[in-house]
């Protein structure tokens, strides 16, 4: 199962141009949905206005080297390592889902476009990557859905409660889950193979066609927001927010002696006499 290209088996009854045309259509839907989402939510206008405010409030000029450094940090920390998540459980779940989806989508495109039939000898790495990516999506996604979601972990709502905002994660989980079941049933020559293939196709279509109504598009402009945030810290504009003293820096206590006095009178428990439970949902 893990070394078999499921799309090559599919080509025995579904023409290759149809498979490739479907993948191309999904790519077009993502591009169109993202553009619609940006225009509808006026994201480009928001970033443009923020940049003008940032320039007006800048305390210093940022050189080219520092700009490149900010871009590299954004790519490595905020994007590649999901540094915006302070909660380690949510970060791991997000990374599993993100990298699993990238591996799943990339290997799908390679197998459909480069090795679409049984006559083409598919290198084992691509079906292995496809199955591993789908498994990573399932592990990270189901972990998030049942144990990490704020409305479940903190607000006590049922994990089976579904709202419109859940369209992305549910369609993504459906896509990965039905893909694995379809591949497994196909390897066993089961009579249920076609049923799960069409469920996989339906979930995939909802995932990519539902971009304007899901969080799918945020993966494209979220890195831009992270880069802009780093830039505001570099030029001193700080998104028009007050500078927060670093309490771990001894110089802070010399510059702000009232900080040490305040902390002495008000420990983190804020006088409750008990240790507060650490938040788990962010």
N, C-alpha and C positions, 0 to 999 in steps of 0.2 A: 504493500500500500504506500509506504513512505518514499519509495523510489519509482513509483509509477506516475507518469504524467496523465492526470485524469482527463485533460482536454484532448489528448491524443486518442484516448478511448472513445471520447465523445464524437470525434470526427467521423466515426463509422456510419453515423446517421445524420449528423448536423454538418452542413457544408462549412468549410474553413472560412470563406468570405463572410458568412453570417456571424461566426464567432468573432472574427476580427472587426467586423462592422459594429457589433454590439459594444466591444471594448472602446472603440473610437467614439461611439455615441455617449458612453459614460464619461469619457474625458471631456467631450464638448459640454455635457450637462454640468460638470463640475466648474468649468470655466465660466459658462453662462450664469450659473447659480451664484458664483462668487461675485461676479460683476453686478448682478442684480442686488445681492446682499449689501455690497459696498454703497451702491447708489441709494438703495432704500433706507439704509441706516445712516447715510451721509458720513461714512467713516473717513473718506478722503478729505471731506471738508473739515471734519473734526481734527484730523492730523495737521492739516494746513493751518488752521487757526491756532492750534497749540504751538506750532513751530514759530508763528509770528509772535505769540506771547513770550515764548522762550527767548527769542532774540531780543525782545524789548526788555526783559527782566534779567538778562545775562550779566553776571558780575565780572566775567573775564572771558577772553578769547580762547577757544580750544584749537590747538594746532592739529595738523594733519596726522601726526604720529599718535596723538591721544585719541583722535577719531577712529583710526584703524584699530587701536587697542580696545576701544569700546565695542567696535563691531565684532572683534574676535571673542571678547568676553561674552557678548550677547549670544553668539553662535554656540560657544562651548558650554556656557553656564545656563543661560535662560532657555535655549532651544534644545541642545543635545542632552543636557542633564536635568531639564525641567526645574531650574533653580528657584522658580517662583513659589514652589510648594515647600512650605516649612515642615509639614507633616511627612515623615519618612514613609509611612504606609501609603499615603496617597501618591507620593512621588514614585514609588516603586510600581504601583498599579498603573500609573499614567505612562511610565517608561515602557512597561511590558506591552501595554496596549498600543502605544505609538510605534515602537520599533517592530512589533508584531504586524501591525497594519502595513508599514512600509515594506517589510519583507514579503508579506502576502500579496500586496498589490504589484510590486515589482516582478516577482516570480510569475504571477498570473500573466502579465503583459509579455514577458519573455517567452513563456511556454506557448501562448496563443499566437504570437507573431512569428517566433523563430522556429518552434517545434510543434506545429499544430496537428500533425498526423502521426500515426504509428510508424510510418515509413521514415520519419525523421528521428534519429537516435537522440533522445533528450538526455543531456548530462544529468546524473543522479542528484547533483547539488540543487537543481531548480525545483523538482518536486519535494525534496527534503526541506528546502527553504520555505516552500509554499505551505506544507503541513506544519512546520515549526512556527511560522508566522501566525497561522490560524489558531494554533494552540496557545500562543502568547496572548493573542487578542482575547481568547476565552478566559484565560487565567486572570489577566489584569481587569478585563471588563466585568466578569462575574464577581470578582473580589470587590470591585468598586460598587457594583449594583446592590449587593446584599449586605455589605459591611461598612462601607465608607461614606456613602451618600449622606449629606447633611440631614435630609428629611427622614432618613432611616436611623442613622447613628445618634443624632442629637435631638430630633423632634419626635422620635418614636412612631413614625408612620410605617405602614406596612411596606415591605420591599416589593410587593406586587402592585402597589399604587402607581398608575401610569398617567402622566400629563404630556402635553404637547412638547415640552422641552426635552422629553426622554426619547424623541424620535431618533436622534443620532445614535445614542449608545445602544438602543434596542435593535435598530436596523443593522448596526455594525456587529453586534453579538449574533443576530440572526444569520448574517452573511457568513461569519466564520464558523458558527456551529453547523449550519446546514451544509457548508462546503466540506467539512470533515466527515459528516455523516454520509453525504453523497459519495465521497471518495471511498469510504469504508464499504458501503453497500455495493458500489460498482466493482470493487476488488473481489467481493464475495458473489458477484452475479445475482444479486438479490432482485426480487420483483419490485421492491420499493425504490430502486435506484432512480427511476424517472421522477417519482414524487418528490424526492429530496433534491433532485437537480432543479426542478421548477421552483421549489421553496427557496433554494439558494439564489436562483435568478431573480425571484420576486424581492427578496431581502436586499440584494445588491442594487436593484433598480430603485428601490425606496431610498437606500443610503445615498446614492449619487444624484437622484432626481430631487431629493428633499433638502438639498444644500441651503436654499433660502429660508427654510423653516427649522434648521438645526444649527449646531455649533460647528459644523464642518468648516465653514469659511474662516473661523477664527484662527485656524492653524496657519493661514496665509498672512494675516495682518497683525497677529500677536507678536511675532518677532520685531515688527516695526515699532510697536508700542514699547517693547522692552528696550530697544535701542534708544528710543526717544527719552525714556526714563533715565537711562545711564547718561545721556547727553546733558540732561537738566542738572544732574549732580556734578558733572564736570564743569559746566559754565556757571554754576552757582544760582541758576534761576529756580531750581528745586520745585518746579511745577507750581510756583507761587505759594509754596508752603513754608512755614517757619523751619529753620534748621534745628534738628533734634540733637542735643548733646550726646556724645558717646560716653555712657556711664562707665565703660571699661577702661577709658583713657584717664590716667592720673591727672593729666593736664586739665581735664574737664572739672575736676573737683577744686583745682586751684583757681580756675576762671569763674566757676560757679559754686562758691562755698555753701550756698543754700541747698544745693542738691544733696550733699552728704548729710546735712542736718535733716532734710526732709525724709531721706531714706532711713535715717536712724529712728525717726518717729513713726514712720509708716512703712513697715516691712511689706513684702509682696502679698502677704495674706490680708493686708489692709485692715488689720485689727480684728479679724474674725476669730482668731484663736485656733483656727483649724487650717489644715492644708487643703487648698481648693483643688478639685479635680482638673487635670490638664485637659484642654480641649482636644478632641480626637478627629474632628471633622474638617479641619482646614490644614 
